[in-house]
Amino acid sequence: MNVKQDFDFRQGIVLEPEVSDFPLLKKAPFIDEGTDPIDPSRYYSPKFMAREWDKMWSRIWNFAGFSSDIPDIGDYFTYDLGPESFLIVRTGEGSVEAYYNVCQHRGRRLVEGDFGSVADSFTCPFHGWQYGLDGSLKQVTDRETFRPEALCGDLGLKRVRCETENGMIFLTIDSSAPPLKDALGIIPEHFAPFDIPKMKVVKEVTVEWPVNWKTAADVFYEAYHVHVLHPQITGAMDDYNVQIDLYDKGVSRFLVAFGRISPRWLDQESLNDDLKGMLSVAGLDDADFTGNLSSVRSAIASAMRSKFEAKGHDCSSYHDSQLVDSWNYGIFPNVQIGIYPEGALVQRWRPHPTDPEKCFFDVLNLVHPELAGLSPRDAYLDWRSDVNLDKYTRPPRQILRTEEEQRSGLGLVGYQDYENIIKVQPGMRSKGYEGVVLCEQESRIRHYHTEIDRYLSVS
């Protein structure tokens, strides 16, 4: 039987209390960020939105995409954030550059598609000006009709600072921003065991939601709501005994035990269908399983270790928890990454260019080619996508516009979150609502809002 741990907010919950020698499982020290309600106006105020753009979005490192999406010289993708569009291009072996996606002639977007490849230059669709991979202006159509002084300035593409960490590409428009590793804090160390550069994006979806980006992000930064909104997954997920860790720079994570029944689940004695599904993915026949419920999780982890190693994947650096549980990291301010040996689930919330009560929600599913199909987490969470990695081509990004497309593209859990948050956003404007009140299960929400406030307080 699974039970709720005794709760002391200064200590928090530890996923593996008996483990003391695995560094990445270590519980982070308590950070007291208070209990004051969060002012709801930040979820709808145009003035707050403008301050966020000027003082935060324009000064931080923003996750743009994966280096595996641009493997060859001339490969590129675009990334839109607020009112800006950026062009990220592979310029050489091990070299990636980012530019503002705007032609210096008349201000037209230089590139329109999400992904593509060019031989050696980009051509503006308006008047045919051409730019090299290094951003230099290579050709001006009918140059002779321009007076020389009109073209005497720097008319190359405007470069944006860009750095790559463990296969993830980040950019910042702030020339004085600290190095990327300073902003990421513990992320490089915690992601080092996972072979992210080898992972392939097998599905990417984007949907525009009628809510502020923080309204959307908040729900994904806590498991407190799971038993109400997603009761169907609590038969094999412990939504209460969740380890929450808060780190510097607004970074956070939670560790959620899979293969373990929620203490809220009514039947604490039976091997339910969700647990049977996880055992099956791990290659274990539930009819032959002789352990008790408390040993399901360890049995799955042991079986997955054997399956991974049979594929030639070195698992010596992984704790059993990393083979079966959900390790979700929040990278400030708007990215959550569930990272696993067999792949990753990336969720990103981007602000709308003009409307504080709209946002874009991106979901990217990645699979490690050597370990495709070997995920016990897939037994009941429908966020993966079947793909033939032997003949892999990067799938296009899907724009989900209709309710039915969202149901299919986001999966049941994601769609349930959507149905909920569209009913949260109007409440933020209610004269009867005084502010967001958070429990310690929701401390990750307060943590990233506190970091937002730190940026906004800088003159």
N, C-alpha and C positions, 0 to 999 in steps of 0.2 A: 504494500500500500504506500502511495506517495502522500506526503504530508507537507504542510507549509512549515518553513523554517521559522524559528523564533526571530523576530525582526527588531534590530536595533539600527536606526537610520545612520548612526555614525560608523557602524561596521558594514552594513549592507549584507547582501546574500552572496555567498561564495559557491560557485558551481561545483567545485571539487575540493571540499574542505580538508580532505585527507591528503591532498597533493601539495607538497611544499617545495619540490625540486624542479618544477617545470616553469621556466621564467615567464612564458607568454600567458600562463594561466593566473599569474599573480594578480591579486586584487589591488587595484589602484587605491591610494590613500583617499580618505574622505575629503571632499571639498564642500564647504558650507556656503551655498549661494543664496541662502535665505528662503523665505516663504511668501514674500510679497506677491500679490496677484500681478500678472503681466497685463499691461494696459492694452485693451482690445483694439484701440485705434491704430496700432501698428499693422493690423491685418486689413485695413481698408483706407487709410489716410494717404492721399496723393503726396502730401508734404513729407510724410515718413518715407514713402517710396523714393522720392527724390533724394532725401538724405542718405538712404541706403545705397543708392547708385553712386552718389558723389563720394561718400566716405567709406563705403565697404566694397561694393562690387568693383569699383574702379581701383581699389588698392590691394586686393587679395589675389592669391593664386586660384585660378578656376580650372577645374578638371574639364578637359575638352574631348578626350578620346583615347584610343589605344594605338600604340605604335604598330601592332599587328595589322591594323587596317590600312597602313601605308608601307608595305614591305619593300617596294621597289622605287628607285629614283623616278620622280615625276608623279608618283601617286599623291593624292591629296584628299582632304575632306574639309567640310565647312562646319563651323560651330557658331551658333547664334546665341547671344546673351543680351537680354534687354534690347536697347536700340542698336546694338552693334552686331556685325557679322565678321567672322574671322576665317582666314584661309590657312590651313595647316598643311604643309607639303614636305615630302621627303626630298631633300636637296642633294644628298650624297650618302655614302655608306656610313651609317651611324649618325647622320646629321638630319635634323628636322628644324624647319623654320616656321614661324607664324607671322601673318601679315593681316592688316585690316583689309577686308574683302571689298575694296572700293577702288575703282579706276580713278587716277589722278587727273583725268581730263574733265569729265563732266559729273563725276560722283556716282556713276552707275555701279551696281554690284558687279564685280568682275566675274565671279563664278556663281552659278545658280543652283547646281545640283548638290546633293549631299556628299557624294563620293565621285572620284574619277581619276584619270591619269592623262598626263600630257608628255610629249617627247622632251621638250626643252623650254616651252614658253606658254603663257596664258594670253589669250586674245580677248579683248573687250568686245562684247556683242553689239556695242553701240556704234563705234567708229573704227574698230579694228586696231586700236593701239595694242602693242604687245609688250609683255613683261617676262623677264627670265625667271628661272627658278630661284635665283638669288634676289629677286625683287627689282632688279634694275630695269629701266625702260629701254627696250631693245628696238622698238620701231614706232614711229609716229606717222600715221597715214597722211600723205600730202604735206610732208614737213615744210616744203618750200612755201606753203601758203601761210605759215606762221611767221610773224616777225621774230627775229632771233631773241629779243629780250623776253618774249612770252614763254620761251622754253629754257631760259637760263637757270631756273631754280632746280631743286631736287625733285624730280617728278617720278622717282621710283616708288614702288609700293612701300607703305609705312610699316616698318617692322614692329612686332610685338614680342616682348620677352617670352621665351618658351623654354621649358625644361622637361625632361623625361625622368621618371622614377619608376623602376620595376615595370616597365612596359606601359605606364600611364603617362599621358601627355598633359601638362598643365601650362597655362599661359596667364600672364598678368599685363595689364596696360599701365601699371605703375613702374616707372623706370627705377624708383628707389625702394621697391619692395625687397624685403630680405630674401636670401636664397630659399629655394623651394623646400629644401630639407628642414630648414628652420620652421617653416609654416606647417609641415606635415608631422612634426613631433615624432611619436612612436611608430607611425605608419610604416616607414621603410624597414624597421627592425621586425615588426609583426608580419609584414607581407613577404619578407625575404624567403621563408620556407616554400612559398607557392610559386609555381613556374608561370607567372602571369604572361610574360612575353610570348610563350608558346600557345596560350589560350586563343581560341577563335570566337568571334562574335557570331552566334548562330541565329540571333533574333534581336531586332531593335524596334521598339514601338514608341511613338510620341502621341500624346493626347493633350489637347487644350482643355483645362478644367476651369470652371467659373468660381475659382477661389484664389485667395492670396497664396503665394508659394509656401509661406510658413504654415498656413492652415493645412496644406497638404503634407508638408514635411513632418509636422508635429505627430500625426497619427502613426507614422512609420517609425518614430523614435521611441515608442513604448509598446510593451506587450500587455498593458493593463486592460486594453479594450478587447483582447483576443477572445475571452470567454463569452463576450456578448455578441461581437460582430462575426467572429469566425469559430463558432462552437464545434464545427465539423472537424477541426484540426487538433482539438485538445485531447483526443484519444491517444495521441502519440507525441505530444509536445507539452512540456511543462511551462505553462505561461506565467506561473507565479514565482518559482524559485529561479529567478533570472539574475545572473551576475551583471551588474552595471558598473562600468568603469569610466570615470571622467579624467581626462588628461589636459595638458596645456594646449593652448591655441584653439580651444573649442572642439578638439577631437574627443570622441567618445566611442563606446562600444557596448553591446550587450551580448552575453553568451547564453544561449537558450538550449536546454537539453532536449534532444529528440530521442525517440525510442523510450520515452518515459511518460506515463499518464499524468495529465494535469491533476492537481489535488482537488479541482472543482468537478472532475469527471465523476459521474454517479457510480459507475461500476469500477471499483478499484481492485477487483479480483480476477477478471477474465482477460484472456488474451484477445483483444478486440481486432477488428478487421484492419485498422490502420497499422497496428503493431505487426500483424501478420504480413501486411504489404511490405513493410520495411524489412522484415526477416527474409521475405521472398527475393527482394532486390539484392540483398546481401548473399543470396544463394543458400539460404537456410530454409528447410521445410518446417513450417510451424507444427505439422503433425508429429515430427520427430523431435521437436524442441522440448527438452526436459527440465529446463531451468524455470525459475519463478519470474514474476514480472520485474523484479528489481535487477535481474541479470540479462534482460533483453538488450539493453543499451550496450553493455560490454560485449555481448555475443555478436551484435551487429558490427561493432568497431573491430573486433578481432577478425571477423569474416571479411570485412572490407580491406583491412590491412593485407590479408592474404591475397585478395583479388587484385589489389593495386600492385603488389609485389610480383604477382604472376604476370602482370603486364610489363614488368621491368621497371616499375616506378619505385624509387627509393623512398621508403616511409620511415626511415630511422629517425628523422627529425620531427615527426608528428606525434603529438599526444593522441590517445584514443579519442578524446573529445573532438579533435579536429577532423576525425574521420566520420563522425556521426552527427555532431551537434551543429547548431547554427551560430557562426561567429560573424557578427554584423558590426562593421566599423562605420562611424560617421566622420567624414572629412569636411571640416568647416568650409562653407556654411550649408551646402545644399546637396551633398552626395552621401549615400549610404551604400556600402559594398559588403555583401555577404561573400566571404572568401573561403574556398574549399579546395582540396587537392584536385578534384575533378572538374572544377569550373568556378564561376563567380556569377552573382546576381548584382547588377548595378542599378540603383534607383537615383534619379537626379531630378531636382525641381528647379526650374528656371523662371525668373520673373518675366512678366509680360512687358513689352516695350512701353506701353502707355497706361495700362489699366491695373491699379493695385489689387483688384478683385478678380484677376485672371492669372493663370500661370501655365507653364508647359511641364508635363510630367514625362520623363524619359525612362524606359526600362531596357536594359541591355543584358542579354543572357550570353554567357561565355562558357565554352566547353574546352577542356584539355583534350587534344586529339587522341592521346594514348589511353585516356580514361573515360571516353564517351560512353554514356549509358550505365555507368557504375556509380549511381548516386542514390543512396537510401533515402535522401531527403525528397526525392521525386515520387516516392510511393503515394503521397497524398497532397503535395504542393505542386500545382500545375503551371509552373513557370518556365519549364524547359521547352525546347522545340526540337523535333526530330530533324536531323540533317545528316547528309552523307559526307563525312569528313574526308573520305578517300578522294572525292572530287569536289573539294570545297571551293566555293566562291562566296564572297562576302554578300549576304542577303541585303537588299535595300531596306532602308528604314520605312516602316509602315506608319502612316498617319491614320489614327483611329478617329473617325468623325461621328459615327452613329453609335447609339446605345448597343446595338448588336455587335458592332466591331469591338467595342470596349469589353463586352462580356467575353468574347473570344480571345482578343489580343492581350488582355490583362490577366485572364484567369479568374477563377471564382473569388479568391481572396482579394485581389486587386480591385475587382469590380465592387465587392462589398465595401471596401474602403471608400471608393468613389461615391457610392450611394449615401454614405454617411457624411462625408465632409461637405457635400453640397448643401447639407442641412445645418452644418456648423457655421459656414461663412455668414449667412444672414443674421445669426444670433450675435455676432460680434458688433453689429450696429444697434442692437436693442438698447433702449434706455434703461431696461431692467437688468442689464448685465454689467457688472462692475469690473470684471477682469478674469483672466485665466488662473484658476486655482489648481496647483499641482501637488500630487503626492510624490513620495520618494521613488515610486516605480516610474515616474515621469521625469526624473531628474535630468535625463539627457536633453529634454526639451528646454528646461531652464538653462542648461549649460550653454547651448549654442545661442540662445537669446541673450545671455549675459555677454557672450563674446561679440555679438552684434552691437550691444550697448557700448562695449569698450571702443569699437571702431567709431561709433557715432559721437562719442564724447570727445574725440580728438579734434582740436580746432584746425 
